[in-house]
């Protein structure tokens, strides 16, 4: 079977993405009330009165009012923006200049704190200005006294994005054949690179170079110290920046922790397997759920084996417009959908029900919910930037493992990355890139108990080298948990007091796993 243009390059996005589901779909967005003109941080839910042109000087930058739009949404965030230019190749001052999208969410305080919050987005491939609404609710108490810096990492959002248009653009909803052959993946990667010619050299879109961009921004802002809030891949960015510019960092909050030592992609298959077993165990522990579904883990593998033997086209109703949609359902698409569900306790609670329905011929609940979760990933996750990062920093260390071959995810992650990175140009990886961060800087780490991509053991691994840190594991939660329960209050106290070990985290004990749905009415039979 052969992957057509649109599916070939996107399959890497679906499987590689570390946090797209965490922010876009599972976290509430809290709006802060405006405090007079555009000095407030708020999501605009209704048109506001025009604001007279103003400027705001920070360091050497002159910022002007702007609105940060969200993909697939009419909502926007009031902010202050300034153009920021950097050389693409930092070793050649005469190289092409690229423009980075820089925005500041202005504090409502008359005199803001000297330190500034910096939100580092996940992926790799997400843009900070687009991801901000997903974390703004958790950080809004801090915005009362601190400005927030949002810099779209080079290659994402408004910072010279490494965007490749797919063949068949606009044919979403039609049927597609699936081919994961090495030749097809390499061919699609080459086609993507062809589109970037004259616009970008992917060798210069790595985490290390992006950290240099952020340091240039800090100096231009007047050299404040930074409170870094990293989300998923953003936790790697935070650690790399703190390693190279330790005096610039006042504190770190790491949510969904990616250790520097981790080879991105290597452990996705076993991590998902562990999360699924733990989530399904919640069903086995409840009589009504156990009676209704038996062993969901076994049913999942039976469905996988059936699709491996007979991948086929299926039709279902799009839950957004109720139009008939046709897809090829295979073991590969099943694995991607199951992984999407596993990210959040809310959707994980639907997984046994959806698997059971699909096993009995009704794919609507599984694929319909997956469409709601993923949306159009090309609007929120930049696949070219993903490859620029992973091919330079991790791909040469990826090793297919025989023990992963029979898992739901299998070795597709490693195979796909190795095939694509055989073609993709590679940047330089510093010799100490995969060394652990060791610092006395205050650090607060968050993990979700059932996280399928950055499990709690990753947070433990990073915390052991951080003597002034605290690692909190949130019961029953999935990937990215900074909005869950009282976590926002803990973040506020931590950044204000810089004493992680003294935090009273007892309020997190109120968090519990989401009960598994027995039917579409909920968990109660």
C-alpha positions, 0 to 999 in steps of 0.5 A, spaced: 500 500 500 502 506 498 502 513 502 499 519 498 502 525 499 498 528 504 498 522 508 506 520 508 509 527 511 503 528 516 504 521 519 510 523 522 507 529 525 501 525 528 506 520 531 512 525 533 508 530 536 509 531 544 504 536 546 499 538 540 493 535 544 495 537 551 494 544 549 489 545 544 484 540 546 484 539 554 485 545 557 480 550 559 482 557 557 481 563 562 480 570 560 483 575 564 479 582 564 482 588 561 485 593 565 484 599 561 486 598 553 491 593 551 496 593 557 491 587 560 492 580 558 486 577 555 483 573 550 478 577 546 471 573 546 468 579 543 470 585 539 473 591 543 473 598 541 479 601 537 485 603 541 489 609 539 496 607 536 501 607 542 508 604 543 511 601 549 519 601 550 522 595 553 530 595 553 532 597 546 525 594 543 519 599 541 513 595 541 506 596 539 499 593 540 497 587 536 493 581 536 495 574 537 490 569 533 489 562 534 489 557 528 481 555 527 479 560 531 476 567 531 479 568 538 485 573 539 489 575 545 491 582 546 499 583 546 505 588 544 509 586 538 516 588 536 519 585 529 526 581 531 531 580 526 536 574 527 541 571 522 539 564 520 546 562 520 549 565 526 556 563 524 556 567 518 553 574 519 552 575 512 547 570 512 540 570 510 536 574 515 530 571 518 524 575 522 522 572 529 515 573 531 516 576 538 510 578 543 509 580 550 503 579 554 503 586 558 502 585 566 497 590 569 501 592 574 503 599 574 510 597 576 512 590 574 517 585 577 524 585 573 523 578 572 519 576 566 515 569 564 517 566 558 512 560 555 516 555 551 511 551 547 511 544 545 512 539 539 517 540 537 513 544 532 508 549 536 509 556 536 509 560 543 504 565 540 499 560 538 500 556 544 499 561 549 491 561 550 492 553 553 497 555 558 494 562 560 489 560 565 495 557 569 499 563 569 494 569 569 495 570 577 502 571 575 501 576 569 498 581 575 505 582 576 510 580 571 510 580 563 510 574 559 515 573 553 512 569 547 517 568 542 515 563 536 521 558 536 525 559 529 521 555 524 514 555 527 508 560 527 510 567 525 518 565 525 520 563 518 516 557 519 518 550 515 512 549 512 511 544 507 504 544 503 502 537 502 500 534 495 492 533 494 491 539 499 484 540 500 482 533 499 481 532 506 475 527 507 477 523 501 479 516 501 487 515 502 491 509 501 497 508 506 504 506 504 509 507 510 515 504 505 522 507 506 522 510 499 515 513 499 517 517 506 524 519 503 520 521 497 516 526 501 521 528 505 525 530 499 519 534 496 518 538 502 525 540 502 524 542 495 519 547 497 523 550 502 529 552 497 530 559 497 527 560 504 530 556 509 536 552 511 533 547 515 540 545 518 540 552 522 533 550 526 535 547 532 534 547 539 541 550 541 540 555 535 533 557 538 536 558 545 541 563 542 535 567 539 532 567 546 538 570 549 538 575 544 531 577 545 533 577 553 538 582 552 534 586 547 529 587 553 534 590 557 537 583 560 531 581 565 532 574 568 527 569 566 522 565 569 522 559 564 515 555 563 516 549 559 511 545 556 513 538 553 518 539 548 519 546 551 522 543 557 528 541 553 528 548 550 528 550 558 534 545 560 538 547 554 537 555 555 539 554 562 545 550 561 548 555 556 545 561 560 545 560 567 545 567 570 539 569 565 534 564 569 531 565 575 526 559 575 524 553 571 517 550 571 517 544 567 511 540 565 511 534 561 518 533 562 523 531 557 530 529 559 536 532 556 539 524 555 532 522 552 533 520 544 526 523 542 522 517 539 526 511 542 521 510 547 514 512 544 512 505 543 513 502 550 511 509 554 504 508 550 504 501 552 505 502 559 500 508 559 495 504 556 496 498 561 495 503 567 489 506 564 485 500 562 487 497 569 482 502 572 477 499 568 479 492 571 478 495 578 471 496 577 466 491 576 461 494 572 466 496 567 470 489 567 463 486 566 462 491 560 468 490 556 472 484 559 479 486 558 480 492 553 487 491 552 486 484 549 480 487 545 485 492 542 490 487 540 485 483 537 482 489 533 490 491 531 491 484 529 484 484 524 486 490 521 493 488 520 490 482 516 485 486 513 486 494 512 480 497 509 476 503 508 471 505 512 465 511 512 463 515 518 460 522 520 464 528 521 462 530 528 463 537 526 459 538 520 455 531 519 458 530 512 460 523 510 468 521 511 471 515 508 478 513 511 483 507 510 482 504 517 489 500 518 493 498 524 497 504 523 491 509 523 489 505 529 495 506 533 495 514 532 488 514 534 489 510 540 495 515 542 491 521 541 486 518 546 491 516 551 494 523 552 488 526 556 484 522 562 478 525 559 479 521 552 482 515 555 476 514 559 472 513 552 477 509 549 475 502 552 468 504 549 471 506 543 475 500 542 469 496 543 465 499 538 470 499 533 471 491 534 464 490 533 464 494 526 462 501 529 468 506 527 464 512 528 466 513 536 473 512 535 475 516 528 470 521 530 473 523 536 480 522 533 478 528 528 475 532 534 482 531 538 487 532 532 483 537 528 488 539 522 495 538 525 498 542 519 495 548 522 498 547 529 504 543 529 510 544 524 512 538 521 519 541 517 521 544 524 520 537 527 525 534 523 530 540 523 530 538 531 530 531 531 534 529 525 540 534 528 539 532 535 536 525 536 536 521 529 543 518 529 542 515 536 535 512 534 535 504 534 529 499 532 528 494 538 525 488 537 521 488 543 517 494 540 515 491 534 509 487 537 506 493 541 501 498 538 505 503 536 511 498 534 517 501 531 514 506 526 516 512 530 523 510 529 523 507 522 519 513 520 524 518 523 530 514 520 527 514 513 526 521 513 532 523 517 536 520 511 534 525 507 533 531 511 540 536 512 542 536 519 545 541 523 550 541 529 549 538 536 553 540 541 558 535 545 554 536 551 547 536 548 545 530 551 548 531 558 543 532 564 542 539 567 545 540 573 543 547 577 542 550 584 536 554 580 529 553 583 525 548 579 518 545 579 517 539 575 510 536 573 508 529 571 501 526 569 501 519 572 498 516 566 502 520 561 503 516 555 509 520 552 513 523 558 511 519 564 513 520 571 520 517 571 522 522 566 521 527 571 524 523 577 530 522 572 531 530 571 530 532 578 535 527 581 540 532 578 537 538 581 538 539 589 533 545 589 527 542 586 520 539 587 517 533 582 509 533 583 506 527 580 498 528 579 494 522 580 490 520 574 492 525 569 495 525 562 500 529 558 501 536 560 498 538 567 499 545 569 492 547 568 489 541 573 487 542 580 490 547 584 497 546 580 496 554 577 496 556 585 502 552 586 506 555 580 504 562 582 507 560 589 513 557 587 515 563 582 514 568 587 517 564 593 522 560 589 522 555 595 519 548 591 521 544 597 516 548 602 510 548 597 504 545 600 501 540 595 496 537 599 491 540 594 493 535 589 490 529 593 483 531 590 485 529 583 482 522 581 482 518 575 476 520 570 472 514 571 471 509 564 465 510 560 460 504 561 456 507 555 455 514 552 451 516 558 458 516 562 461 511 567 455 509 571 451 503 569 
